[in-house]
Amino acid sequence: MRAMVLETPGRALRPVDVPRPVPREGEILLRVAACGVCRTDLHILDGDLRDPVLPLVLGHEVVGRVEALGSGDSSLAIGARVGVPWLGWTCGTCPYCRAGAENLCPRATFTGYTRNGGYAEYAVADARFCFPLPSAYDDVRAAPLLCAGLIGYRAYRLAVERPFGGDVARLGLYGFGAAAHLLAQVAVADGRAVYAFTRPGDHEAQGHARVLGATWAGGSDESAPAPLDAALLFAPVGALVPAALGAVRPGGVVVCAGIHMSDIPAFPYALLWQERVVRSVANLTRADGEAFLARSALVPLHVDTSRYTLEDANTALADLRGGRLRGAAVVVPG
């Protein structure tokens, strides 16, 4: 099969022909139909995430059809369309797994990081960690749901379902890319006012946010026109943490939704005081995935995508890095 392979961090992916993988017990072989391009892929490529299994096929927003089954029981059938997310396997026995926090499993493996992902014609996945996908989304539009949507939804729920501080009527989104453009629609459908913060001067992204229902959109160097109840940080910029803390009201929460972020600068305690909260999101659970995909079937989301061939995966990553995308990039083999 053809695959785009990371051999050394800091270097471009290389197109190579490799043997088609064979599913082991409990696994499935997928013919890949589409794979979303995530900022985490850039962090792996750049060496910010330091423990990839090399050589590596990137990509953890995989949509495909079941081509073959490994041994053992499987609830999936040949030809079924499924999605493969970032969380690829957990032990199921550690205290975190037993407590419903499998996203913190110390032995977890991750698609496109510690196990091969979807920048290829075929991929192998653990059948237990694959999701049936809503029929309303074609392959390309379904791909971003599997990370931008799923992990973004976990961050959203952590912001709005906390047990103190009152309702979240005004939600700030810092960074308006693949995840924010989906979660803005969920928040608007929930009756919340969305305040979108983009790179300073990015009027195209600000206009995109308004089209998707944002009450206000401006640069991250601007002040929110009203105190926020909560803020989600999708941009991996540590300097935005004190900015977001300064924008949320007492009792408000700031959720850092990325797997990697630049260093957070020192800030005065007064920004944190009055029971404001800063917290991170780590990975996702299967329950998160089931909840978000069920929600996306009920609340149709407009998924903005830019399509690239498998051989153009490096171009897709470069466009993501340069902020040249509206919504999400998706790699399509064949």
C-alpha positions in Angstrom: 0.0 0.0 0.0 1.0 3.6 -0.4 1.6 5.6 2.8 3.0 9.0 3.9 5.6 8.1 6.6 7.4 10.2 9.2 10.9 8.8 9.5 12.5 11.7 11.5 10.8 14.6 13.4 11.5 17.9 11.7 11.5 16.4 8.2 8.7 16.1 5.6 6.6 13.0 5.4 8.0 10.6 2.7 5.7 8.7 0.3 6.6 5.0 0.4 5.2 1.7 -0.5 4.9 -0.5 2.5 3.2 -3.9 3.2 -0.5 -3.8 3.9 -1.0 -4.3 7.6 -2.6 -7.5 8.9 -5.2 -7.3 11.7 -4.4 -9.2 14.9 -6.9 -10.6 17.4 -9.6 -8.0 18.1 -8.4 -5.7 15.3 -9.9 -4.7 11.9 -8.3 -3.7 8.7 -9.8 -0.6 7.1 -9.6 0.7 3.6 -9.1 4.4 4.3 -11.5 6.7 2.7 -10.4 10.0 4.3 -8.2 11.2 7.2 -8.4 14.6 8.8 -5.3 16.7 9.4 -5.0 17.9 13.0 -2.6 20.3 14.7 -1.4 17.5 16.8 0.0 16.0 13.6 2.2 19.1 13.4 3.3 18.7 17.0 4.4 15.2 16.2 6.1 16.2 13.0 7.9 19.0 14.7 9.1 16.9 17.6 7.0 18.7 20.3 5.5 15.3 21.2 8.7 13.4 21.9 7.7 9.7 22.0 6.3 8.7 18.6 6.9 5.2 17.4 9.0 5.6 14.2 8.7 5.1 11.4 5.2 6.4 11.7 2.1 6.9 9.6 0.4 10.0 11.0 -3.3 10.7 11.1 -5.9 10.1 13.8 -9.2 11.3 12.2 -9.6 8.2 10.1 -12.8 7.2 8.1 -12.8 3.9 6.4 -14.6 0.7 5.6 -13.9 -2.6 7.2 -11.9 -4.8 4.8 -10.9 -7.7 7.0 -11.3 -8.9 10.6 -8.7 -10.3 12.9 -9.5 -13.3 15.1 -11.9 -13.1 18.0 -15.3 -11.7 18.3 -16.1 -8.4 16.7 -19.3 -6.4 16.5 -18.2 -4.9 13.2 -19.0 -6.4 9.8 -17.1 -6.4 6.5 -18.0 -3.2 4.6 -19.1 -1.3 7.7 -18.1 2.4 7.7 -16.4 3.4 10.9 -14.2 6.2 12.4 -10.9 5.8 14.2 -10.0 8.5 16.8 -6.8 9.5 18.6 -7.4 7.0 21.5 -6.4 3.7 20.0 -6.2 1.3 22.9 -6.4 1.2 26.7 -5.6 -1.5 29.2 -9.0 -1.6 30.8 -7.6 -2.7 34.2 -5.8 0.3 35.7 -7.5 2.6 38.2 -8.2 5.2 35.6 -9.8 2.7 33.2 -11.9 1.2 36.0 -13.0 4.7 37.1 -14.3 5.7 33.6 -11.2 7.9 32.9 -9.6 5.7 30.2 -8.3 8.9 28.6 -5.7 8.9 31.4 -4.7 5.3 31.1 -0.8 5.1 31.5 -0.6 2.3 29.0 -2.8 3.8 26.3 -1.8 3.9 22.7 -2.7 6.6 20.2 -3.6 6.5 16.6 -1.0 8.3 14.4 1.4 8.6 17.3 2.2 5.3 19.0 0.4 3.2 16.4 0.1 3.8 12.7 -2.7 6.1 11.5 -4.6 7.1 8.4 -2.2 8.9 6.0 -2.3 5.6 4.0 -4.5 3.5 1.8 -5.1 1.0 4.6 -5.0 1.1 8.4 -5.4 -1.3 11.3 -7.4 -0.4 14.4 -8.7 -2.0 17.6 -12.3 -2.8 16.9 -13.4 -1.6 20.4 -12.1 1.9 19.6 -13.9 2.4 16.4 -17.2 4.4 16.1 -20.1 4.0 13.7 -20.5 7.4 11.9 -23.7 9.4 11.3 -25.0 8.8 7.8 -25.6 12.6 7.3 -21.9 13.2 6.9 -19.9 11.9 3.9 -16.4 10.5 4.4 -14.6 13.8 4.0 -17.0 15.8 6.3 -17.0 13.0 8.9 -13.2 12.9 9.3 -12.8 16.2 11.3 -15.5 15.0 13.7 -13.1 12.4 15.0 -10.7 14.7 16.8 -11.6 18.4 16.2 -15.2 17.4 17.1 -14.6 14.7 19.8 -11.9 16.3 21.8 -13.4 19.7 21.3 -16.7 18.4 22.6 -14.9 17.0 25.7 -13.5 20.4 26.3 -16.9 22.0 25.8 -18.5 19.7 28.3 -15.9 20.3 30.9 -16.5 24.0 30.5 -20.3 24.0 30.6 -21.1 21.1 32.9 -19.0 22.1 35.9 -20.8 22.0 39.3 -20.3 25.7 40.3 -20.4 29.2 39.0 -23.9 29.2 37.3 -24.8 28.7 33.7 -22.5 29.3 30.8 -24.4 31.9 28.7 -21.3 33.5 27.1 -18.6 31.2 25.8 -15.2 32.4 24.4 -13.4 30.4 21.7 -9.7 31.2 21.2 -8.5 30.0 17.8 -11.1 29.6 15.2 -10.1 26.5 13.2 -11.2 22.9 12.8 -12.4 22.4 16.3 -13.8 25.8 17.1 -15.9 26.0 13.9 -17.7 22.8 15.0 -18.1 23.6 18.7 -19.4 27.1 17.9 -22.3 25.5 16.2 -23.0 23.2 19.1 -22.9 26.1 21.5 -25.2 28.2 19.4 -27.6 25.2 19.2 -27.5 25.1 23.0 -28.6 28.7 23.2 -25.2 30.1 24.2 -23.6 33.3 22.9 -20.2 32.6 21.2 -17.3 35.1 21.3 -14.7 34.1 18.8 -11.0 35.2 19.1 -8.8 34.8 16.1 -5.2 35.7 15.2 -5.1 39.6 15.2 -6.2 40.8 11.8 -7.6 37.5 10.6 -10.8 39.1 9.3 -11.7 36.0 7.1 -11.8 33.7 10.2 -13.8 36.4 12.1 -16.3 36.5 9.3 -16.5 32.7 9.2 -17.3 32.7 12.9 -20.1 35.2 12.4 -21.6 33.2 9.6 -21.7 30.2 11.9 -23.6 32.2 14.6 -21.0 33.9 16.7 -22.3 36.9 18.6 -18.9 38.6 18.3 -15.6 37.9 16.6 -12.3 39.8 16.9 -8.6 39.4 17.4 -7.1 37.7 20.4 -5.5 41.1 21.2 -9.0 42.6 21.7 -11.1 42.6 24.9 -14.3 40.7 25.0 -17.3 43.1 24.9 -18.8 41.3 27.9 -17.5 39.1 30.7 -17.3 35.5 29.6 -18.6 32.6 31.7 -16.1 30.2 30.2 -13.4 30.0 27.5 -12.0 27.2 25.4 -8.4 27.5 24.1 -7.9 25.7 20.8 -4.9 27.8 19.8 -1.7 26.2 21.3 -0.5 29.6 22.6 0.4 29.7 26.3 0.1 33.5 26.3 -3.6 33.2 25.7 -4.2 31.6 29.2 -3.8 34.8 31.2 -5.7 36.7 28.4 -8.6 34.2 28.8 -8.5 34.4 32.6 -8.8 38.1 32.3 -11.8 37.7 30.1 -13.8 35.3 32.3 -15.9 36.4 35.3 -15.4 35.2 38.9 -16.1 31.4 39.0 -15.4 31.1 35.3 -13.3 28.4 33.7 -10.6 28.3 31.1 -10.2 25.0 29.3 -7.0 24.3 27.4 -8.1 21.9 24.7 -4.8 21.0 23.0 -2.4 18.2 23.6 0.6 20.6 23.4 0.9 24.3 24.2 3.7 26.8 24.4 4.8 27.8 27.8 2.3 29.8 29.9 3.9 33.1 31.0 3.8 34.3 34.6 0.6 36.2 35.5 -0.7 38.0 38.6 -2.6 35.9 41.0 -5.5 38.4 40.8 -6.4 36.8 37.4 -6.9 33.4 39.0 -8.5 34.6 42.2 -12.3 34.6 42.8 -12.4 30.8 42.1 -11.6 31.0 38.4 -10.3 27.7 37.1 -7.7 26.7 34.5 -7.8 23.1 33.4 -6.5 20.9 30.6 -8.1 18.2 28.4 -6.3 15.0 27.9 -7.3 12.8 24.9 -10.9 11.5 25.0 -13.0 8.5 26.2 -15.2 6.3 24.1 -18.1 7.8 26.0 -17.1 11.2 24.7 -17.1 9.9 21.2 -20.5 8.2 21.5 -22.0 11.4 23.0 -20.7 13.7 20.4 -21.5 11.6 17.4 -25.0 11.1 18.7 -25.3 14.9 19.1 -23.9 15.6 15.6 -26.6 13.3 14.2 -29.3 15.4 15.9 -27.8 18.8 15.3 -26.5 18.9 11.7 -23.1 20.6 11.6 -21.7 22.5 8.7 -18.2 21.0 8.3 -15.8 23.2 6.3 -13.1 21.1 4.6 -10.2 21.4 2.2 -9.5 18.2 0.3 -5.9 17.0 -0.4 -4.6 13.8 -2.1 -2.5 11.4 0.0 0.7 12.6 -1.8 -0.2 16.2 -0.9 -0.3 15.5 2.9 2.8 17.7 3.4 1.0 20.6 1.6 -2.0 20.1 3.9 0.3 20.3 7.0 2.0 23.4 5.6 -1.4 25.1 5.0 -2.5 24.2 8.5 0.7 25.7 9.9 0.3 28.8 7.9 -3.3 29.4 8.9 -4.4 29.1 5.3 -7.4 26.8 6.0 -11.0 27.5 6.5 -12.2 24.7 8.8 -10.2 21.4 8.4 -7.9 19.8 5.9 -8.7 16.2 4.9 -6.4 13.8 3.1 -8.1 11.4 0.7 -6.2 8.3 -0.7 -6.7 7.4 -4.3 
